[in-house]
Amino acid sequence: MQMTPEVEQVRRVLVTLCNLSLMSRRTLAKRLAEEGGGTDLARLLSGRLQLKLGHVVALCKALDIHPLEFSWMVFGEPAEPSPFLKQIDTVLGILRL
C-alpha cells in the first residue's frame, strides 16, 4: 500500500513509540482494543493496513501520550502560525497567537 511521506512518518513514529514503551505487542493490542481502536496491530504498524486517524488517537491513548504531543513528535512545531490560522484568529479572536 502506497503511503504519503507524512503518513509513513506517522507510522514510523508509532512503531518507535511502541518499541520504546516496553509493552508487549499483546498488551498494546489489548489496550488498543480498550480504546476503541481494535485492529490487527502487526498489520497496522507494518503498513499493510491503512492507518486512520482513529488508529493514531487510540494508539496514543494506549501509550499514554497526548495526541498533540504525538503530533509535535511527528511534524514538529511551526516557526510561525500558518496564514489561514492567522486569518481565523483575526475573524474570531479566540486563538492564543
C-alpha positions, 0 to 999 in steps of 0.5 A: 500500500502506497503511503504519503511521506507524512503518513509513513512518518506517522507510522514510523513514529508509532512503531518507535513509540511502541518499541520504546514503551516496553509493552508487549505487542499483546498488551498494546493490542489489548489496550488498543482494543480498550480504546476503541481502536481494535485492529490487527496491530502487526498489520497496522504498524507494518503498513499493510493496513491503512492507518486512520486517524482513529488508529493514531488517537487510540494508539496514543491513548494506549501509550499514554501520550497526548495526541498533540504531543504525538503530533509535535513528535511527528511534524514538529512545531511551526516557526510561525502560525500558518496564514489561514490560522492567522486569518481565523484568529483575526475573524474570531479572536479566540486563538492564543497567537 
